Amino acid sequence: MSDLPRFVSLREVGPREGFQFERGPIPTDRKVALVDALSETGLRYVQVTNFAHPRWIPQMADAEEVAARFERKPGVSYDAIYLNERGLERAVATGKFDLRGRLALTATDTFSKRNTNKTIAETIAALPQQIAAYERLDVPLEGVSLMAAFGCNYEGDVPLARVLELLAVGIDTLAEHGYAAQWLQIADSMGWANPLQIKRLVGSVRERWPERRLILHLHDTRGTGLANVFAALVMGVDTLDTAVGGLGGCPFAGHRDAAGNVCTEDIVFMCHEMGIETGVDLDALIAAARLAEEVVGHPLPGKVMKGGSLSRYRRPA
């Protein structure tokens, strides 16, 4: 247990990944209300929206309006995602986001094609074009991300060797253009990971690139999310993507009714109970989770939002 980090940074992705997974439209003002509520919890990173074409993700058709209306809070970094150069241009044009460039890859051809309309080979061939777009728009290039790194609903298990190979492609491509990959984001996009797999992959990546910071993006599709987070913490991972209330899931993963991303308030509760700081006010976060459930209009899978924190039970009478 000596490897547990003292502080864990949580990157809140619920307003983006959560709302894009919902079947029906969500009013813009409710999206903005959740972003603003999350800004008051002590979280230092909030992913607000997705600048995808509305034909592919209609729930994000109001991305510019959401960007215009949410209130930036000092000390919070606000991000958005995009699937192509046009989406990046739209995000930059809002002037509201703290964008950090990354080369995005996917570990299986089928999921890559469904998610980005490119195969792995086509994506790799287009990486120099991605770099040129970041340079043209003055967005700093910082990292490499890899989706479906643990398994794929369309192609099955993903070999560890493929994960390492694709991360190396991203790192080497950045280096060829004069950039260093400061961080590697590794995503369990379809909820295939188990704790031993987390330890094997993290250990292998750390052995090969010990100087890179790791960001894990985990889903709770099959109920292993919190166990996977604990395994990552034991391996010293200190940066995680999470979603308030357990919102989200990937709309291109082929399991529309599955649970979403690992739940922010559940992870905050677990970390605090183990003596790991997060900088987050758990009670404020629980209130934000309840707001998220109200906004989507159906129960969310988060546990602590229902059970509450232990603080009131520990207060002296």
C-alpha positions as CSV (number, residue, x, y, z in Angstrom):
1,M,0.0,0.0,0.0
2,S,3.1,2.3,0.2
3,D,2.6,3.2,-3.5
4,L,-0.7,5.0,-3.0
5,P,-0.5,8.6,-4.1
6,R,-1.0,11.4,-1.5
7,F,-3.1,13.5,-3.9
8,V,-5.3,12.4,-6.8
9,S,-6.4,14.7,-9.6
10,L,-9.8,14.0,-11.0
11,R,-10.7,15.2,-14.5
12,E,-14.5,15.6,-14.7
13,V,-15.9,14.5,-18.0
14,G,-19.6,14.0,-17.1
15,P,-21.0,17.1,-18.9
16,R,-19.4,16.0,-22.2
17,E,-19.3,12.2,-22.1
18,G,-22.5,11.9,-20.1
19,F,-24.7,14.1,-22.1
20,Q,-23.5,12.8,-25.5
21,F,-24.6,9.3,-24.3
22,E,-28.2,10.3,-23.5
23,R,-30.9,9.4,-25.9
24,G,-32.9,12.6,-25.8
25,P,-32.0,16.2,-26.0
26,I,-31.0,18.1,-22.8
27,P,-31.8,21.8,-22.6
28,T,-28.8,24.0,-22.9
29,D,-29.5,25.8,-19.6
30,R,-29.4,22.5,-17.7
31,K,-26.1,21.6,-19.2
32,V,-24.7,24.9,-18.2
33,A,-26.1,24.6,-14.7
34,L,-24.3,21.3,-14.2
35,V,-21.0,22.7,-15.4
36,D,-21.3,25.7,-13.1
37,A,-22.2,23.5,-10.2
38,L,-19.2,21.3,-10.8
39,S,-17.0,24.4,-10.9
40,E,-17.9,25.0,-7.3
41,T,-16.9,21.6,-5.9
42,G,-13.1,22.0,-5.9
43,L,-12.6,20.0,-9.1
44,R,-9.8,21.5,-11.1
45,Y,-10.7,20.2,-14.5
46,V,-14.1,20.0,-16.2
47,Q,-14.7,18.7,-19.8
48,V,-17.6,20.8,-21.0
49,T,-18.8,19.6,-24.4
50,N,-17.9,17.9,-27.7
51,F,-17.5,19.8,-31.0
52,A,-18.6,16.8,-33.1
53,H,-20.8,17.3,-36.1
54,P,-24.4,17.2,-34.9
55,R,-25.1,14.5,-37.5
56,W,-22.9,12.1,-35.5
57,I,-23.7,13.3,-32.0
58,P,-26.9,15.4,-32.1
59,Q,-26.9,15.8,-28.3
60,M,-23.9,18.2,-28.7
61,A,-25.5,20.4,-31.4
62,D,-25.4,23.3,-28.9
63,A,-21.7,23.2,-28.1
64,E,-21.1,26.8,-29.0
65,E,-24.0,28.0,-26.9
66,V,-22.9,25.9,-23.9
67,A,-19.4,27.4,-24.3
68,A,-20.7,30.9,-24.4
69,R,-23.0,30.5,-21.3
70,F,-21.0,28.6,-18.7
71,E,-19.0,30.7,-16.2
72,R,-15.3,30.2,-15.9
73,K,-14.1,29.9,-12.3
74,P,-10.5,30.8,-11.5
75,G,-8.4,27.8,-10.8
76,V,-10.5,25.4,-12.9
77,S,-9.3,24.2,-16.3
78,Y,-12.1,23.8,-18.9
79,D,-11.7,21.5,-21.8
80,A,-13.7,20.2,-24.8
81,I,-13.1,17.4,-27.3
82,Y,-13.3,17.3,-31.1
83,L,-13.0,14.5,-33.6
84,N,-11.4,16.4,-36.4
85,E,-9.7,19.7,-37.4
86,R,-13.0,21.5,-38.0
87,G,-14.1,20.5,-34.4
88,L,-10.8,21.8,-33.1
89,E,-11.3,25.1,-34.9
90,R,-14.8,25.5,-33.4
91,A,-13.5,24.9,-29.9
92,V,-10.7,27.4,-30.3
93,A,-13.0,30.0,-31.8
94,T,-15.1,30.1,-28.6
95,G,-12.2,31.4,-26.5
96,K,-13.5,29.6,-23.5
97,F,-11.3,26.5,-23.2
98,D,-7.9,25.6,-21.9
99,L,-7.1,23.3,-24.8
100,R,-4.1,20.9,-24.7
101,G,-3.3,19.1,-27.9
102,R,-2.9,15.3,-28.0
103,L,-2.5,12.7,-30.8
104,A,-5.5,10.4,-30.6
105,L,-5.3,6.8,-31.5
106,T,-7.5,3.8,-31.2
107,A,-6.4,0.2,-30.5
108,T,-8.9,-1.6,-32.9
109,D,-9.8,-0.9,-36.4
110,T,-13.6,-1.5,-36.0
111,F,-14.0,0.9,-33.1
112,S,-11.7,3.5,-34.7
113,K,-13.8,3.4,-37.9
114,R,-17.1,3.7,-35.9
115,N,-15.7,6.5,-33.7
116,T,-13.6,8.6,-36.1
117,N,-14.4,7.2,-39.5
118,K,-10.7,6.2,-39.9
119,T,-8.9,2.9,-39.6
120,I,-5.8,2.7,-37.4
121,A,-3.5,3.0,-40.4
122,E,-5.5,6.0,-41.8
123,T,-5.3,7.7,-38.3
124,I,-1.5,7.2,-38.1
125,A,-1.1,8.6,-41.6
126,A,-3.0,11.7,-40.6
127,L,-1.0,12.4,-37.4
128,P,1.3,15.0,-39.1
129,Q,-1.9,16.8,-40.3
130,Q,-3.2,16.8,-36.6
131,I,0.1,18.3,-35.5
132,A,-0.1,21.0,-38.2
133,A,-3.6,21.9,-37.1
134,Y,-2.5,22.4,-33.5
135,E,0.4,24.5,-34.6
136,R,-1.8,26.6,-36.9
137,L,-4.3,27.2,-34.1
138,D,-1.6,27.8,-31.4
139,V,-2.8,24.9,-29.2
140,P,0.1,23.4,-27.2
141,L,0.8,19.7,-28.0
142,E,1.3,17.8,-24.8
143,G,0.2,14.1,-25.0
144,V,-1.0,10.9,-26.6
145,S,-4.3,9.2,-26.0
146,L,-5.3,5.7,-26.8
147,M,-8.9,4.4,-26.9
148,A,-10.1,0.8,-26.5
149,A,-6.8,-0.1,-24.9
150,F,-8.1,-3.0,-22.8
151,G,-10.6,-4.6,-25.0
152,C,-13.2,-4.1,-27.7
153,N,-16.8,-5.2,-28.1
154,Y,-16.2,-5.6,-31.8
155,E,-12.8,-7.3,-31.9
156,G,-12.3,-8.8,-28.4
157,D,-9.1,-8.7,-26.3
158,V,-6.5,-6.1,-27.2
159,P,-2.9,-7.5,-26.9
160,L,-0.7,-5.5,-24.6
161,A,2.0,-5.4,-27.3
162,R,-0.4,-3.5,-29.6
163,V,-1.1,-0.9,-26.8
164,L,2.7,-0.4,-26.4
165,E,3.2,-0.2,-30.1
166,L,0.5,2.4,-30.7
167,L,1.6,4.5,-27.8
168,A,5.2,4.4,-29.2
169,V,3.8,5.6,-32.6
170,G,2.3,8.6,-30.9
171,I,5.3,9.4,-28.8
172,D,7.7,9.0,-31.7
173,T,5.6,11.1,-34.0
174,L,5.5,13.9,-31.5
175,A,9.3,13.6,-31.1
176,E,9.8,13.7,-34.9
177,H,8.1,17.1,-34.9
178,G,10.0,18.5,-31.9
179,Y,7.5,17.8,-29.1
180,A,7.7,15.6,-26.0
181,A,4.7,13.6,-24.8
182,Q,4.2,14.9,-21.3
183,W,1.4,12.5,-20.6
184,L,-0.3,9.3,-21.9
185,Q,-4.0,8.9,-21.6
186,I,-5.1,5.3,-21.7
187,A,-8.9,4.6,-22.1
188,D,-10.9,1.5,-21.3
189,S,-13.6,2.8,-23.7
190,M,-15.9,-0.3,-23.5
191,G,-15.3,-1.5,-19.9
192,W,-13.2,-4.6,-20.5
193,A,-10.5,-4.0,-17.9
194,N,-10.0,-5.9,-14.6
195,P,-7.7,-5.0,-11.8
196,L,-4.9,-7.4,-12.8
197,Q,-5.0,-6.1,-16.3
198,I,-4.8,-2.5,-15.0
199,K,-1.7,-3.5,-13.1
200,R,0.0,-5.3,-16.0
201,L,-0.7,-2.5,-18.5
202,V,0.3,0.3,-16.1
203,G,3.4,-1.5,-15.1
204,S,4.5,-2.2,-18.7
205,V,3.9,1.4,-19.7
206,R,5.8,2.7,-16.6
207,E,8.7,0.4,-17.3
208,R,9.0,1.7,-20.9
209,W,8.2,5.4,-20.3
210,P,8.8,6.1,-16.6
211,E,9.0,9.8,-17.1
212,R,5.5,10.1,-18.6
213,R,2.4,11.0,-16.5
214,L,-0.4,8.5,-16.9
215,I,-4.1,9.4,-17.2
216,L,-6.6,6.6,-17.0
217,H,-10.0,6.9,-18.5
218,L,-12.0,4.0,-17.1
219,H,-15.6,2.9,-17.6
220,D,-17.8,0.9,-15.2
221,T,-19.6,-1.0,-18.0
222,R,-19.4,-4.4,-16.3
223,G,-19.0,-3.3,-12.6
224,T,-15.3,-3.4,-12.3
225,G,-14.7,0.4,-12.4
226,L,-14.0,1.1,-8.7
227,A,-11.8,-2.0,-8.4
228,N,-9.9,-0.9,-11.4
229,V,-9.4,2.6,-9.9
230,F,-8.0,1.0,-6.7
231,A,-5.6,-1.1,-8.7
232,A,-4.5,2.0,-10.6
233,L,-4.0,3.9,-7.3
234,V,-1.9,1.0,-5.9
235,M,0.3,1.4,-9.0
236,G,0.8,5.0,-8.2
237,V,-1.5,6.5,-10.9
238,D,-2.6,9.9,-9.7
239,T,-4.8,11.3,-12.5
240,L,-8.1,9.9,-13.5
241,D,-11.0,10.8,-15.8
242,T,-14.3,10.5,-13.9
243,A,-18.0,11.4,-14.4
244,V,-20.3,12.8,-11.9
245,G,-23.1,10.4,-10.9
246,G,-21.5,7.8,-13.2
247,L,-22.8,9.6,-16.3
248,G,-21.8,8.5,-19.7
249,G,-20.5,5.8,-21.9
250,C,-19.4,5.7,-25.5
251,P,-22.3,6.1,-28.1
252,F,-20.2,4.0,-30.6
253,A,-19.4,1.1,-28.3
254,G,-22.4,-1.0,-29.0
255,H,-23.9,-1.2,-25.5
256,R,-26.5,1.6,-25.1
257,D,-27.8,0.5,-21.7
258,A,-24.5,-0.1,-19.9
259,A,-23.3,1.8,-16.9
260,G,-21.1,4.8,-17.7
261,N,-17.8,6.2,-16.7
262,V,-16.3,5.6,-13.2
263,C,-18.2,7.8,-10.8
264,T,-16.5,11.0,-9.5
265,E,-18.1,11.2,-6.1
266,D,-17.6,7.4,-5.4
267,I,-13.9,7.8,-6.1
268,V,-13.6,10.9,-4.0
269,F,-15.3,9.1,-1.1
270,M,-13.0,6.1,-1.5
271,C,-9.9,8.3,-1.7
272,H,-10.8,10.4,1.3
273,E,-11.6,7.3,3.4
274,M,-8.1,6.0,2.5
275,G,-6.4,9.3,3.4
276,I,-5.8,10.4,-0.2
277,E,-6.6,14.1,-0.9
278,T,-8.5,15.2,-3.9
279,G,-9.2,18.9,-3.2
280,V,-12.9,18.2,-3.7
281,D,-15.7,19.1,-1.4
282,L,-17.6,15.8,-1.3
283,D,-20.9,17.2,-0.1
284,A,-20.9,19.8,-2.9
285,L,-20.1,17.1,-5.4
286,I,-23.0,14.9,-4.1
287,A,-25.3,17.9,-4.7
288,A,-23.9,18.2,-8.2
289,A,-24.5,14.5,-8.8
290,R,-28.1,14.8,-7.7
291,L,-28.5,17.7,-10.1
292,A,-27.0,15.6,-12.9
293,E,-29.6,12.9,-12.1
294,E,-32.4,15.5,-12.2
295,V,-31.1,16.9,-15.5
296,V,-31.1,13.5,-17.3
297,G,-34.4,12.5,-15.8
298,H,-33.4,8.9,-14.8
299,P,-31.5,7.1,-12.1
300,L,-27.7,7.3,-12.3
301,P,-25.4,4.5,-11.1
302,G,-23.5,6.5,-8.5
303,K,-23.6,5.0,-5.0
304,V,-22.4,7.8,-2.7
305,M,-24.9,10.3,-4.1
306,K,-27.6,8.0,-2.6
307,G,-25.8,6.7,0.5
308,G,-24.2,10.1,1.4
309,S,-20.9,10.7,3.0
310,L,-19.9,9.6,6.5
311,S,-19.3,13.0,7.8
312,R,-22.6,13.5,9.5
313,Y,-22.3,10.2,11.3
314,R,-18.9,11.1,12.6
315,R,-19.9,14.5,14.0
316,P,-20.1,14.5,17.8
317,A,-23.7,14.7,19.1
